[in-house]
Each structure stands twice: as C-alpha cells, then as structure tokens.
C-alpha cells in the first residue's frame, strides 16, 4: 500500500472506490446506485468547471470569510516551554467551524443539479447548523437528522438550525447519536432521492461523499500553506500538524496540501476521542486497533464486535462520537503517513481549560482533543519545532457541558 | 438440476398464482419462537426469507429495525441464525430458505466460511442489501459455485443499461424494489405503474423469476398478483411487535396473516 505524490488523496482510489485496495468503496442499496452515480458525474464535471470554481471561491471568501487566521499562541508556548504552539483558527469561519466548507459546496452542487431539497446528518450540530445556513443562503429546503441524545447536549446549535428554518428530525433508534443520525438520513435519501440531495457531514459514507467533503475542507490547508510561507519565508523544517479526528473532515482539510512532504519535516497527528477515562467505550477506531468493517457505505477501521454489530461509542464531544472513520485516514494510517492517538474526555477538558486560561481562544471540545496532544508533546520538543493545532470549532455550542463539568465559569 | 427456488416458482405458476415470499428476522423475538414462526408460516409461504439482524440497517424501515434490535437484544448470533436455518430445513426439506442481511456481518464471519456454512445448512439463496452490482460479481460467483442462488436487486432508479447487465448476470431469481423507500413504507406508486416496470424487467429474460417487494401488505398484495412472486416483510414483523405488546402468541397471529395473504392471491 503506497501513497502517490502530486495526486490529491481524495483521488487515489481504484475504480471501485477503494483507497489502498480496501478502504472506502460504495456499499449502498441498489436504489442509491443511480443518485450516487449522478452525483459522481456532476462532481467530476463541476470541479473542472471554471465558473463553478469561481463561484465556490466567491462564497468561500465573501460568505465563509476565508482565510481564517493563523496565530502564534505565545502565552501557551511560554507556559509549556518547548515547541512553538500555533493555531489555525478555523472556528473564525462563518458559523464557527470547518463544517461550513462542505455545507456550502453541497448546497452549490444541489443547486447545480436542480434539486430543491437538501438533507444532512449532524452530531455536534455543526454540520447541521452549517447546512441549514447554506440552505437558507441558497434558498433550499433543509432537513437535519440528529440523534435525540445529541439534540439534548448541543442545544445552542439546534436553536441555530431552527432559526435558519431547517427542520430537525430527532432520531430515537440505537444509541441516539451521530451513527443513528447518519443511518436515518441515508434511509430518508433512499426514499426521496428523486428530488432530494444528501450531504454527508464528514469525509465518511460512500466514496463520492468522502471526495466532496475532502475537496471542500482542503481549503484550510491551501490557506495554511500560504500563511506558513508568508510567516516563515518558507515551509519550516519541523512541523507537527495536530488535528482531532471523528469522521476526519477537518483533519483531511488541514493536511491535504502537506501529505506529499516527508513525514520527518511535517508530521501529521490525528487525535481521536478516547472517551471517559474510566469507561471501556470510546470513539477511537484508528488508535485503538479496531478491525476493518463496513458502516454507512464504506469500509474503514470500525468500533464493532466480532459479529459485525456496530459498537456503542462514548465521548464528551458529540462531533467525535462516531464508531467509524474516514477511509482516507485508514489509508494514511496504514501507509504510516499520519500517526493517530487519542485523548480522553478529561484530557480534552483540561486542555480546554488551559487554552482558554492562557489564550484568547475558545476551542470546542473536539479541537480540545488536539490541544491535549499538543500540550502533552510540546514540552519535550525543541524551540524550532512548530506545532500547529487546527482549532476547528468554537466552544459556544458546548456551553451546557462545560458548565456541568467545570462549574460556573 | 432445478433449484428449490425455481421449483417453488413453478409450483405457484401451476396453481396460476404468484409465489408468496415471507420475511422474518432470525431470533425475533427469541431463537425458539422465530423457528416456530418460520415452520408455521412455511405451510402457506412458498419461499421463506430469514433476516440476519444488523444494528445499523440503512435500508430498513421502522418495523424491521424494531425486529432486528429485538433479536439482537435477545442475544441472537450469526451461528444461531445458521442453526435456525438448519433446524428448519431438517423438517421442511423442500421449502426454500433465503438468508438476507448486510454485508458487514458476512465480511466479519469471512465470506468463504459464511458461504460454506450456508451450503452446509442447505440455505438456498442469499440477499445482501448493501452489496450492489457490479461489486457483488465475485461474491455471486462464489455463491453459484456452492449451488446457492445470489439474488440481485433492481429498483425504480436502475437505468436500462444497468438493468440489462444485472439480468444477464443474475441467477434464478431477481428482486424488484417497488418504489423509492426503505422496507415497510406505504405503497406510494400505483400498482399499475409497478407492474409496468415489472414487465420491462421480465421482458429482458422471461426465464428469470422476478419478485416484487417493499410496501406489500394485506391491502396491496392482490393488486400485484401478476408478478412471479411477492415479498411481505414489514407487515409480518409489525404483527410480531403487536402480538408481543398484546401478550398474544406471535406464532398464531403471524400464521393467520400469512394465511390471509395467501388467500388473497389464490
């Protein structure tokens, strides 16, 4: 299994949609074959269409507000002593997280295909909130599928979705979290694929959805590359790009421009949700050696039992609380281009507390997992090492959880 | 040699009616009860589909989801599914049984091991919901090698080019999904329209047995009786749920439904 240079990772799959011969694919019911094929053809066309690209860039700039800033966290760096810690503040994007890139692109594709309805899944509520924003912006009717448990724990984002005119469909089956939301959303699409476009909220699902999402979030690393060059005159010699990984959309977006670099120069570190310290449950299929399985139309490392039933997951962060992971991250793991680890709920909370204490930055619980790893390794590294954390979400949505876990702040 | 599945269709044809196919979930609501249900309804059904339950069934509606969750909660394992099939075939030697489920379960069990086991317990056919054509070609060939019929699915969204290829590579039986829906949806397309599409498929190759499934209930079954076969699943699963709720014997209630379904297409 080998990575190819100069070809975007999203395009390094075989004709059946598998990366590295075994990750990804399109395990879908017959009914979805046609809509998936249509979407695949449309995307193939649009990504080469200058007009479409111009439109995308226009909305990225004027609607999403790119580029998001790249800042040095001086106080945190001084406090930890060791590597320099920087942040790419993707949470500055309109809506407060990277999910807006994928949502905007899907809304544009939906329009281009002449469909009036758009549906999507959400865990932390960001993917749903952003899709509802994009739907409103582009005049599409929007339904968001969300686990009943997540609706309770991510209320601020639910309020935002409703305000944008989207209908939230609560999902009561299974564990009532993201995994069930995605299943229910796919079921809805099976029944309504003739007039409805589906947006999968991360780089997961059937092959084409992995590609569209990765293509959208890749904007993050294009910006970062420019920002690195203007800050340091060239790409520095020792970089560590740390990103949380749930489905893996922000991590892929953060890394895509840097995958061709030698890993001694640019190390890619993905941090999964280790769950509560005392719990056996987690959402870390890559770093806790899960077996390959098929979920939501794709093969990936997967939290499952011997029989192939999908395991319950547990994480304080709804956005990472997913038993599978993107096939492209499985590919990066097996080719050893990226290293994957996990942080517990407690690690993430502590990291959140430390970052907010020293910096004017308010990372949500998802990137707090990435900060936990940065905080752990920074003291051991040299001062010329550049650690960059993708602060891909804002903690406003975590208000209730933070209050409950940390007391009044 | 003609397969038991083909024979079942021939029998129905000789009686001038479509074959009746039932779907129940193995282990719903217990291992023992599901075997009893299967044996009892097979007195009226021509072919029995037995689902191996998965906890993330992306193409199933509420009724079958409920049955699947119930079976898994009651501890059903894939080997139990095989033992139910084996017991069933012991007493109903000529009644075809089709296992139906999602690919991950087969993948975890190991494809070859799974198929060998199917052959050993005399499973007649297999439906894998999320292993579409052409990705399923290798798997279908492995089935054929073991004398197991792999059942291809066709839906209203299947293009005519694709339809031709699927029919060409299909075995004795093809499953036509009546409408854009998960299982158990309300029939939202007129029977006339469904039968029109059905004929288009049938005309590709008259020797293939084409069954229609999704949205078929006591109310709708009669209107589709021109088909080679008709599949009823969710209506049966729903009856099991209702029986449990009312503390009645699901075996009797489900058998009565299947009996009534059969009478409607005679």
HADDOCK unambig.tbl for C-alpha pairs under 7 A between the chains (distance, minus, plus):
assign (segid A and resid 27 and name CA) (segid B and resid 130 and name CA) 4.96 0.50 0.50
assign (segid A and resid 27 and name CA) (segid B and resid 131 and name CA) 5.53 0.50 0.50
assign (segid A and resid 27 and name CA) (segid B and resid 132 and name CA) 6.96 0.50 0.50
assign (segid A and resid 28 and name CA) (segid B and resid 130 and name CA) 4.59 0.50 0.50
assign (segid A and resid 28 and name CA) (segid B and resid 131 and name CA) 6.54 0.50 0.50
assign (segid A and resid 28 and name CA) (segid B and resid 132 and name CA) 6.55 0.50 0.50
assign (segid A and resid 29 and name CA) (segid B and resid 59 and name CA) 6.80 0.50 0.50
assign (segid A and resid 29 and name CA) (segid B and resid 129 and name CA) 5.65 0.50 0.50
assign (segid A and resid 29 and name CA) (segid B and resid 130 and name CA) 4.71 0.50 0.50
assign (segid A and resid 29 and name CA) (segid B and resid 132 and name CA) 6.32 0.50 0.50
assign (segid A and resid 30 and name CA) (segid B and resid 132 and name CA) 5.71 0.50 0.50
assign (segid A and resid 30 and name CA) (segid B and resid 153 and name CA) 6.36 0.50 0.50
assign (segid A and resid 30 and name CA) (segid B and resid 154 and name CA) 6.36 0.50 0.50
assign (segid A and resid 30 and name CA) (segid B and resid 155 and name CA) 6.32 0.50 0.50
assign (segid A and resid 31 and name CA) (segid B and resid 155 and name CA) 5.41 0.50 0.50
assign (segid A and resid 31 and name CA) (segid B and resid 157 and name CA) 5.72 0.50 0.50
assign (segid A and resid 31 and name CA) (segid B and resid 180 and name CA) 6.86 0.50 0.50
assign (segid A and resid 34 and name CA) (segid B and resid 157 and name CA) 5.90 0.50 0.50
assign (segid A and resid 34 and name CA) (segid B and resid 158 and name CA) 6.39 0.50 0.50
assign (segid A and resid 183 and name CA) (segid B and resid 56 and name CA) 6.79 0.50 0.50
assign (segid A and resid 183 and name CA) (segid B and resid 58 and name CA) 5.26 0.50 0.50
assign (segid A and resid 186 and name CA) (segid B and resid 58 and name CA) 6.45 0.50 0.50
assign (segid A and resid 187 and name CA) (segid B and resid 58 and name CA) 5.73 0.50 0.50
assign (segid A and resid 187 and name CA) (segid B and resid 59 and name CA) 5.75 0.50 0.50
assign (segid A and resid 187 and name CA) (segid B and resid 182 and name CA) 6.22 0.50 0.50
assign (segid A and resid 190 and name CA) (segid B and resid 180 and name CA) 6.12 0.50 0.50
assign (segid A and resid 190 and name CA) (segid B and resid 181 and name CA) 5.73 0.50 0.50
assign (segid A and resid 190 and name CA) (segid B and resid 182 and name CA) 6.54 0.50 0.50
assign (segid A and resid 191 and name CA) (segid B and resid 180 and name CA) 4.53 0.50 0.50
assign (segid A and resid 191 and name CA) (segid B and resid 181 and name CA) 3.82 0.50 0.50
assign (segid A and resid 191 and name CA) (segid B and resid 182 and name CA) 6.19 0.50 0.50
assign (segid A and resid 192 and name CA) (segid B and resid 180 and name CA) 6.57 0.50 0.50
assign (segid A and resid 293 and name CA) (segid B and resid 104 and name CA) 5.99 0.50 0.50
assign (segid A and resid 294 and name CA) (segid B and resid 104 and name CA) 5.21 0.50 0.50
assign (segid A and resid 306 and name CA) (segid B and resid 108 and name CA) 6.78 0.50 0.50
assign (segid A and resid 307 and name CA) (segid B and resid 78 and name CA) 6.94 0.50 0.50
assign (segid A and resid 307 and name CA) (segid B and resid 105 and name CA) 6.03 0.50 0.50
assign (segid A and resid 307 and name CA) (segid B and resid 108 and name CA) 6.22 0.50 0.50
assign (segid A and resid 307 and name CA) (segid B and resid 109 and name CA) 6.85 0.50 0.50
assign (segid A and resid 308 and name CA) (segid B and resid 104 and name CA) 5.70 0.50 0.50
assign (segid A and resid 308 and name CA) (segid B and resid 105 and name CA) 4.85 0.50 0.50
assign (segid A and resid 308 and name CA) (segid B and resid 108 and name CA) 5.64 0.50 0.50
assign (segid A and resid 309 and name CA) (segid B and resid 54 and name CA) 6.06 0.50 0.50
assign (segid A and resid 309 and name CA) (segid B and resid 55 and name CA) 5.83 0.50 0.50
assign (segid A and resid 310 and name CA) (segid B and resid 55 and name CA) 6.53 0.50 0.50
assign (segid A and resid 310 and name CA) (segid B and resid 56 and name CA) 6.98 0.50 0.50
